[in-house]
Amino acid sequence: MSYNQRQPHGGPAGAPPNAAPDFNAMLQRSLHEPGHQELSVETPGRPSSSIGYGGVYSATPPPQHGPNVLGGARGAPPQQILPLDLPPQAFLTSAMLLDMVDKKVDVLLRDEKEYIGILRSYDQFANLVLTECYERIAARNPDAPPSSESSTPRWLIHDVKLPGVMTIRGENVTICATVDLDREDAPRGAKFAEEDEVRMLAASQKAEKKDVDSRRAKALKQAGIEPGFGMQTA
């Protein structure tokens, strides 16, 4: 028993009316028509050849430069602007003490006390740890003339040995400098003297300075000016 199969009417341009559509034939004809880009047939299992995009996705991307590129191609490294004779850590606050570790240093505090010892350690707050420490007491030499050109030492000093380890709070430090080992036995402008003599002169000079500051502070307050650091009005 047989059935009459009806053929579809119509078809692609240029094809017989009852011809079955052939996709491959249509594709081959489109390749030869003017004004169309060449198309390639994709075979299963093969990667796409970027049909219809003119090789945009298969082209090699241009080199990426500049600061606005996402993911960033980085430019040339910045030029060295630091002096060649200074290490980079010398510009940090506490790291400036790095070269002073295990060296003899002279530390001057805000209350005018002075300590000399070997710097063993420090922290980020510039708290100092000294060993083999001495406290240097100093007083003006009463025999020194006012002229600075005189060869007479203007200061009398004495070093008092401190036992153990000395810890100095960083916020109290005014000056911290290394000691010249070749000249520490004969410091310029100073002379070593007996402890009692230096302490007596230092105490009298401190009392005299306190009295002068007090009178100056009272005069400033009467003039409507607030007295400065260390001045007392009592």
N, C-alpha and C positions, 0 to 999 in steps of 0.2 A: 504494500500500500504506500503510495507516494503522495507528497504534498507539494503544491506549487509555492515555491518561496518567492515572495515579492522583493524585487530589487529596489533599493532606495533611489529616489529620484534626486537629481541634482548632484553637485559635487564641487570640488575646488575649481578655481578659475582655470580654464583651459582643459578640463578633464571631460570625458564623455558623460552624458547625462546619467547613465546607470552604472558608472564605474564605481567600484568599491574604493573608499578613501585609503590611500596608502601614505602613512606618515613619513616613511623614509623617502618616498618619491617627492612628497611636498618639500621636505627638507632639502633635498638635492636641487630642486628647482629654485628654492629661495637663495641658495648659495650663488647662483649665476645671475640673479636679477641685479640690475644696477641700483646704487643708492643704499644697499644693505651691507652691513658688516659681515665678515666671514664668521660663521658660527661653527662650532665644533660639537660633535655628538659626544655626550657623556656616556662612558661605559661604566656599568656597575662595578664597584671595587676600585675605581680610579678617582683621584681627587678632582675637584672642580677646576675648570680652566678659566673661570671668571667670564662666563658667557655674557655678552652684552655690555660689559663695563670697560672694554678697551684695554684690558691689562692693568687696571688701576690697582687691584688688590694683589696682583702678582709682581708688580714692579718693585724694585729695590728702594726702600725709603731713603729720602735725602738725609745727610748728616744733620744731627741736632746740635745746635749751639745756642748760647744765650741764657740769661738768667730766668726767662719765663717758660722754659721747657719743662713740662710735667715729668717728674722722675729724674729729671735733671741732669743734663750733661753739664758738668762743672767746668768752669773756665780755668784759666791759669792761676796758680796759687798766688796770694798776695806777696808783694815784695817785702823784704826784711827792712823794717824801719827802726829797729832797736840798735843802739850802738854796739859795735862789735866787741868792745871791751867789757860789757856788762851782761851777765846772764839774765834770761827773762825773769827768773824768780826774784831778782833784785828789786823789782818794781812792786812786789807785794809787801804789805805792812810788816807782818811778823817774819816773813822769809828773808828780810834784810839781815836778820841775825844769823842766817845760815853760815856765813863765812866766819862768824865770831865764836862758834862752838869750839870748845877745848882751847880757847885762847884767853889770855889775861885781859880783862876789861875793866874800865873805870865807869862806875854808874853814879850819876848825880840825881838826887831825888828832888821833889818839889819843896820839901822843907829844908833844903840846902845840906842835907846829909850826903856823905860820899862814901861809897864802898868800892873796894878793889878786890878782885878775885878771878878765878877761872870759871868761865861760863860753861856749864855742863849740859844744861837743857833749857828749853823754853816751850811755850805753847802758842796757840793762835791769838791769845790775848797779850802776848809779849810778857807774860809772867816769867821771871828769870830764876834760875837755880845756880848758885855760886858755891864753889868749894875753895878751901884755902883762902878764906875771905878776911879782909882787913877793913876796919872803919878808919877813914882818914879824917882827923879833926884838923881844922885850920883856923888861924887867926892872923889879922894884919900885924905886920911887924912895926912896933912903935918907934923903932930906930930908923926906919926907912924914910928918906926925904920925900916930899910930894912929887918931885921931878921923876918922871919915868925913865930918864936917861941914866940914873944912878945905877951902879953895879950892886948896891945893897939889895938883898932879896926883900920883896914887899910882903911875903907871907911866911909864917912859921907853921910847920906841919908836923904831925906825928901819926903813925899808923898803929892802931890797936888791933891785935890779933883776936878774931872771933872763932870760937870753937864750933865744930859741927858744920852743918850745911845751912846756907843762907838762902832764904826764899824772898824775892822782892816782887811786890804786886806791880803789874805792868802799868796801871793807870797812874802810879806815883813816879814813874821814871821820866826825867827831863832829858838827860843825855846818857847815852851808852856808847862808849868808844873803846877801841883796843888800845892797849898800853904799848909804848915803844920800849922794848926790853933793853935796848942799848942806852937809854937815857933815864930809865926809871930811878936809878940810884941818885941822880943829880937833876931833879926837875928844874926847868927854867923858871926863874922868878920866885923860887921857894927854897926854904932851908929847913932841914929836920932839926927839931928841938925836943926838949924833955916834955913828957906828957903833962905834968902838973903845970908847967909854965904855959903851954898852949891852951889847956883847958881853962885856966884862970883868965887869960887874955880873951879867949872866945866868949866866956860867960859875960865879962864886963862889956865887951863890944856888942853882944846881943842885947843886953839890958839897955845900953845907950841907944841902939837902933830902935828898940821898942818904944822908948820914951819919945824919940823924935817922930816916929810914925804916929803915935797917939796925939801929940800936939798938932801935927799936920792934919790928921783926920778931923780934929775939932775945928780947925780953921776952915777946912773944906765944907764941913757940915753947916757952919754958920753962914757960909757963902751960898748955900743951897746946892752943894755938890756932894753926891754920895761918895764916901771914902772907898778907896780901892782895896784890893786883896791884901790881907795882912795888917791893915790899919784898924786900930781899935779906938773907940770914942769913950770908953769907960775910964 
